[in-house]
Amino acid sequence: MRIRLRFFAILRERAGAAELTRELTGPTTVGEVWEALRRERPALAGFAGSIAFAVNREYVDSKTTVQDNDEVAFIPPVSGGYSRSCLKSSSSR
């Protein structure tokens, strides 16, 4: 079975590629694919519990089993926005 892997944002840099393909021999979960990638590409190791997964453009959990020709996406946490504490510190200046 063949799957296509896609990496977004900082994961693209850390993986050294925007896309990869993998041949799998049997039933495999998204979490197992991620763990194999972390072992293969140590630069991904720091993102252990913070990655979102998607299969065929739908968010899934790590226990989802991938199928032949699936596209599996790995999405890092997104930062931005503001917090009330930021507003307090900026208004007190």
Secondary structure, 3 states (H helix, E strand, C coil): CEEEEEECCHHHHHHCCCEEEEECCCCCEHHHHHHHHHHHCHHHHHHCCCCEEEECCEEECCCCECCCCCEEEEECCCCCCCCHHHHHHHHCC
